[in-house]
């Protein structure tokens, strides 16, 4: 095969890849983007005290039907919740220092005075590209869920986040959603949480 034919084949392949990426970006328009910095988390890289940046791209908000399915599953057991969560369509992506994003299976927004309360769930644990998954650095109140639930509370442009790493997961009966049980007593693991423009 001549060099010209090989170059032409590579050019067509590259064009096809660009077209697929452009189509995917058009189909997956962001409805929200959040950023935060970890605090009080062993990010699994073996470097004590190291923090990581967390970025969240929300492509769609979960429906009330999806909310009800997950709340009902969690009321039965953690296994039922994980199974139901894994079957949910993608709602976005969580990005850490790791090389691959984690699919958000649940993204639910509730009004909060002056801002938003956002609950995110992924059907796996987070890591930052190291050999281990994230863990609460203090160990107190630590939970070893096979999934990740993050609750962000943002008011007046900046907020904080707490996670299932160091907080029990339950059903918030008033909001009818899965959430952190006793949010106020869980340690803050995400700081400087912002909704990006």
N, C-alpha and C positions, 0 to 999 in steps of 0.2 A: 504494500500500500504506500502511496506517495505521501510525502510530508504535507503536501497541499490538502489531500483528502483527510488526513489526520487532523490538521488544523481546522478544517471546515467542520468536522464532526465535533471537535471540542467547542467550537464557537456555537453550534446549534445546541449542544448540551447545556452550555452556560446560559444561553438565551432562554431555554426551557426552564432552568432553575430560577432565573430572575423572574420569569413570568409566573411561576408557581408561587414564589415568595410574595410577589406583588398581589396576586389574587388572594392568598391567605391573609395578608395584611388588610386588604379591602374587606374581606369577609369577617375578620375579627377586630372590628373597631373597638377601641378601649372605651369603657363607660366610666372607669376610674383608675387612677394610679396612686399608690401610696409608697412612701419610703420611711425607713426607720433604721435605728442602730441598736444592736443587741447590747444587753447589759446583764451581768449576773448569769451568763450562760457559758458553759464549756462547749465551744463550737466544734469540738471533735478533731481539731488539728494537732493537739498535743502541746499547744502554746498557751500557757497559763495567762489569763487576763486579756487575751486577744478578743477583740469584738469583730463583728461582721455587719455588713450592710444588708438589709432586707428590702427588697423591692417587690411590690405586688401589682400585677396587671390584672384588673378585673375586666373581663370581656362581656359578661352579662351578670345580672343579679338573679339569684335563685328564685324560683316561684314559690308561692305559698303552698302549693301542692308538694313540691320537693321539701320544703321546710317541715310540713306535717309528716311526710314519710320518714324523714330522718329523726324527728322527735319521737315518733312512735317506735322506731327501731331501737333508739337509745333507751327508751323506757323498758324494753325487753332485756337487752344485754349489750355489752360492748361489742361482742362478736356480730350480733345482728346489725348494730350501727355501722361497723366497719364494712360488712357485706353490702349494706344499702348505700353507703358512701361510695364504695368502689364502682357501683353501677350508675352513679350520677354522671351526666355529661359534664364536660369541662366548663368551668365558669371563669377560668383564668389561670394565671401562673404565679408562683412564688419564686423569686430569684435570690439566691444566697451567693457566697463566694465559690460554691461548687460550680462545676462546668455545665450542669444540666438543670433546667428549671423543674419545679415540682408542680404538678397539675392541681389547681384548686378545684375541688368537687362541690364546694358549697360556699357561696358568697351572699350574705344577707345583710341588708342595711336597715337600721332602725333610726328614727329621729332621736337626737339627744339635744338638750337645751343648748343652743348656740353651735350645734355641729352634728356629728354622726356617731353612731355606734355600729361598728362593722364586725361581723363574725365570719371568719374564714375557716374552712376545714379541708385538709388534704388526707388522702388515704395512706399516707406513709409518714415517717419521721423525716425531719430536715437534717441536712449536714452542710458543711462548708468545704467540701472537697478533701477533707481529711479521712483518716481511717474509721472514725467514729461518728455517731449521730449526735445531735445537740442534746445536752443534758443540763439540768439546773445546777449551777456551780455550787450552791450551798448544800444541796441534798435535802434540805428540809422541805417537806411538802411535795417532794418529787413524785412524779407518776410516770409509769412506764407504758403509756398507751402506744399501740402500734400505728396510731394516726396522729395528726397534729391539728389542734384547734387553737386559733388565735382570735382574741377579742381586742379590737382597737377602739379607743374612745378619743374622739377628736373634737375639741371645742375651740372656737376662735383661732382656727388655723393650725394648731399644734396639739399633740396629745401623747398618749402612752398606750402600751399594749401589754397584755398578760397572756400567758400560754398554758396549754395543757401539760407542759413539762413540769410545772410547779403549781398546778391548780386542778381541782377535780372538775370533771365535765358532767353536766347534768342538763335537765330541761328547764328552761325559764318558763314557768307556767303562764305568767302574765304576757310575755312576748310570744309565747308558743313556739320557741325555737331552742335548738341546742345552744349551749353557752357555757361559760365558766361558772361553776357553782361558787357562790361567795366571792365574786370578783374582787371586792374591796380588800379581802384578806390575802389574796394571791400576790406574790411579789411582782414588781414591774420588771419585765424582761426585755421590753422594747421601748426605747426612749426616742425623743425628737420625731415622733410620728407625724407625718405631714401628708396631706392630700396634694399631689402634684397637679399643676395646671394641665 
